[in-house]
Amino acid sequence: MHVQLTITGGIAPPLTGESASINTADLPQEEAREVQSLVARALQEEPPPLDPRARDAYAYELRIDTGDQVHSIQAFDGGIPPAIGELIQCVRRLAR
């Protein structure tokens, strides 16, 4: 499973953007299971739409390629459901 995270937005988008990706095949078994569990939970959550008043909010896009399907999840600051937030932090941590 390949997970790509793209972060855009903020006050200075060209300077604050970020991209990270992980492939569970390259991770130790325990971390790969953690990612797979978070992905399963995140795909069950429905993030709320962007609040139009949040002009400088960060946007988070997760592209998840399971090998069989490709999923896309978008979330915005101020409305990130718990499992999606955990997956974002996990991808950032493991991609370093």
N, C-alpha and C positions, 0 to 999 in steps of 0.2 A: 504494500500500500504506500502510495506517495502522497504527502500532504504539503501543499504550497500555501504559504501565508503572505499576503500583501497588505501593507498598512499604508494608507494615504490620508491626506487631510492635515488638520492642525493649522497653526497660525502661518507657518512657512512650509507649505507642502513639498517643494523641491528639496528642502533640507531635512524634513522630518519623516519622509517616506522610508519604508523598511520592507525588506523581502527576506523570507527564510523558507527553507524546505527541508523535509526529512523523508527518508524512505525506510519503512519498517524492516526491510530486508538487510539494511546496514546497521541496525541497532541490536544491542543485546536483547535476548528473549524477554526479559522482564520489562524493559522499556517499550519494546514493540507491543507487548500485551497492553501496557498502559495506554499507548496511543490508540490501539484498536478499540479499547473500552471507551475512551473519551470520544472517539469518532462516532461510535454507535449511539452514545448518549447525546452528542451534539446534533446528530441528524434528527433526533426526536424533538428538538426544541425549535420554536418558531420565534426568531428575534422580531421585536417591534420595528415599525418603520422609523426612519430618521425624523426627528422633531425638526421642523423647518427653522426654528429659532436657534438651533445648534449649528451655526454657520462654520465654526472652527472645529467641529467634532472630528475625531479620527474615524475612518472607515476601515473595517477589517474584512478582508475577503479570504476565505479558506477554499481551496480547490482540492478536492479529495478524489484521487484516482485509485479505486480498489482493484483494478485489473479487469473487472467486469463492468463497472459503471464509473462515471465521473459525476461527482456532486459538487455543488457550489453553495457556500453559506456566506451571507453578508450580515454584518452587525455594525452598530455604531456606538460610540461612547454614550453613556447614559442609558443604554438599553441592551446590554450584553447579557444574555441568559447565562446561568452558572456553568453549565457544561461547555458551552462555546467559549466562555472566558478561560476555563481551565485548559481547553485544547489550545487556545491561542498562546497561553503562557507556556504550555508544554512544548509546543513547536519552537517557540523562541529559545527556550532553555536547551533543547536537544540539538538545535541547529548550530549552536556556538562551537 
